Amino acid sequence: MTRVHPLLTIVIPAYNAQRFIDRSIKSVLNSTFTDYEFILIDDGSQDRTLSIMKEYEQNDDRIVVLTHENKGVSYCRNLGIENAKGKYLCFIDADDEIETGALEEKIAWMENEQLDWMYHNYRTIDDSSGKETDDSGIFFFYSQRKTLTSQDKNEFLNICFNGKWGRGLMSNVLGMYRTQVIQSNHLYIDETLAYGEDLLFNYDMLHYVKRFGYDPHPYYIVHQIDDSLQDQALKGANNDTVFSSLDILAKRRIIYK
């Protein structure tokens, strides 16, 4: 039985993730923040992913398991958006994890500053070597926490476009969203794109937010695994797909000027 009005909805999509789904789920369950509903979405896995999810569901009434035939990570995230009951929403990939205090710190900031959306950094661990890499320079937009308003969107966009990657905001997992903004404006992740779909979603989100923020702290931990969700997306992406997403993004940018 899920909570009727949780403060947060957490969504983890997974496909054939039996080797690492435990780590991802436990990083949430070990969190210092507890007022959430936890939606686990199985994308037609052929291994034990679904059974592992159901074991957790039986032992924690905050957990809801959804399953369907294989349709891709974007479909799963959209399904999570559709079913979200929390005031806020965040995504985690099945092969990654979050810091123990990440949810509590982000929720507190969202509440105190009345933010519609916040974005933050990450760090990387190579599972084969155990080596940890500080990737904070990739999405280093400001040196400290910064609350922004509608008047700051142009400045923020210029920083994003002129950053290390030149197009910033490249992930759905590096942040937290106000669910009402997404649902009331019918925002969704483009399921036709294999790469860049999260980028486009974030820029669409930016169009509707009134107050948003950036935090340079790496709350999110990316695990480098050969068959990770990101690797699958990159292998499935072709030049036409990438250029298509960037062309669409260019049109989005005009809206904010």
N, C-alpha and C positions, 0 to 999 in steps of 0.2 A: 504493500500500500504506500503510494508516494505522498509527499506533503502537498497540500492544496496550494499554499502560497510560499514556496521556498524563496529565499533571497537570490539564489543563484542556480542556474542550470548549467551542468557540465556535459559536454557531448564528446564521446570517443567513438569514431568509426573504425572498423577493423576488418581486414581481409587476410585470412591465413596467418594470423598473428599469435599462434599458440606459444611461440618461443619467447615472446616478450610482453604479451598483454598483461600478465600478472604485475610486472614492474610498473606499468602505466597506471593500472587500477589502484595499486597499493599506494602510489604517490599521492593520489587523491584521498584515499581512506586515511592516510597518515597525516593529512593536512590539519593545521591548527584551526581551520575554519570548518564548520560542520552543518550550516544551514543551507543545504543544497539538495537538488534532485540530480541524479547521475544517470544519464541516458547512454547506454552501450548499444551500438548498432553493428550487427553482423552483416557484412556485405556478401552473403552467399559463400562463406568460407568452406573449404573442403577438408579442413583439419579440425582440431579440437577447440577452436576459438569460441564457438557458440556454447559448447558445454561448459567451458571455463567461465564465461559470462553468466550463465544460468546458475552456477554454483554460488557466485557472488550475490546474485539477485535473491537467492533463497535465504541468505544470511544477513541481508541489509535492506530494510524497506525503503531506503532512499534510491535504490538502484532499479532501473527499468531496462529491460532488454528488448530490443526490436530486431527483427531479422527479415530478410527478403533476398531475392535472387541478386546475383552480382550486377550492380549498376554503377559502381564507382564511388569515390570518396565525396565528390560534390553532391551526388544524390543523397548520400548518407547525412551530410551536414545540413542540407535543405530539410530533410526529414526531422533532424534534430531541432531546427528552427521552428518548424511547423508544430512540434509537440512541446516546445519549451514553455514552462509555467513560471520560471524564475524571473525576478525583476531584472537580473543581469544574465548574460550568456557568455560562455567561453568554450573553446574547442581545444582538444589535446589529440595528438596523433598516437596511435596504438603502440608505436615503437619508441615514444619519448616519455618524459616525465616532468614534473614540476617541483620546485623547491617547497619544502614543508610549510613555510609561511607565506607562500606566494598568494594564495587566494585571500587570506585574511588581510594582507597589506593592500592588495589591489581593491578589494571591496571597500575597505575603510577609506581609501582615497576617492573612489567613485562616489561614495556616500557624502563624505565631508565637502567635496568640491562640486557635487551635483553634476558629475560628468555623464555624458551620453556614450562616451567611448574613450578608451585609453590604449596606448601602444607601448611596447617595451622591448627590451633586448633578450638575447639568449646566449648560452654557451654550449659547446659541443664536446661530446665524449666519443672517441673511436672505440667501438666495442671489441674490435680485434686486438688492439694494442693497449687499451685502457687510458690512452693519452687524452688529456683534456685541453681544449683550445678555447681561448677567450675570443668570441666572435663579436664582441660589443661594438667594434669599430664599423661593422657593416651597417647597422642601423643607429649610428650615433648622431642624432639630430640636435640634441642639447646636452650640456654637461651635467645638468641636474633636472629634477622633476620640474615640469613646466605645465601650468594650466593655461589653456588657450580658449578663445571664443571665436565666434563667427568672423570677427574682424581680423583674426590672425590666420585665416585659411590660406590666403595667397602666400604669406611668408612661409608657412609650414610646407605648402606644396613646392615652393622654390627650393627649400632645403631638401625635400625628398627627391626631387628630380635631379638636383645637382650633387647628390651624395655619392658614396662609393659605387653604388650600383646604378645610379642615375635614374632609378624609378621607385625606390623605397616602398614601404608598406606591402611587402611581398608575401605576407603570410596571415592566415586567419588565426593561427595558434598564438601569435604574439600580441595578446591584448585581451580586452574584455569589452563587451557591448551592452548597451541598454536594450533589452529585448523589445520593448514597446516601439522604439524607433525603427527597428527592423521589420516587425510584424505589421505595424500600422502603415508603413510605406511600401509594403509588399516587396522587400528586398530579397534577393535570392542569389545563390552562387551559380554561375553559368555552367551547366552540365555538358555543354558541347565543347568546352575547351579542356585540353589536357594540361595546359600550362598557362599561368597568368590569371586564372579565374579568381583566386583569392585577392590578387592585386586589384582587379576591377571591382570586386565586392567592397573592398575597403574604401576605394575612392567614391563609390556610390554612397556608402555610409557617411563619408565626410561631407557630402552634399547636404545631408539632413541634420547633422548634429549641431547643437547650439554651443555646448561646452565640451571640450575634449582635452586630453592630456597626453604627455609623453614622459616616460620614466626610463632612464638609461640602464637601470638594474636588470641583469639577466635572470629573470624569474623562471624562465623556461629552459629545459635541458634537452638538447637534440642529441640523439644517439645515431651515430653513423653505422648503418647496416646496409648490406648490399641490396636487400629487397625491401627497403623502407618505402613508405608511401611516397616520399619525395622522389626517390630513385625511380619508382614505377612511373610517376608523372613525367619525369624527364625522359625516360626511355620511350614513353608513348608520345612525346611531343615532337612535332616536326616544324620546319621553318615556317610553313604557312600558318600553323597554329600560333606560334610565338608572335609573328608579325601581326596576325589578326588581333591578338589581345592587345598589342601595343598600339595598333591603329585605333582600336576602340578607346583605349586609355587617352589617346591624344584628343579625341572628341570629348571625353569626360572633362579633361583639363580646361577646355574652353568654357565650360559651364561655370567654373569657379572664378573666372576673371571678372 
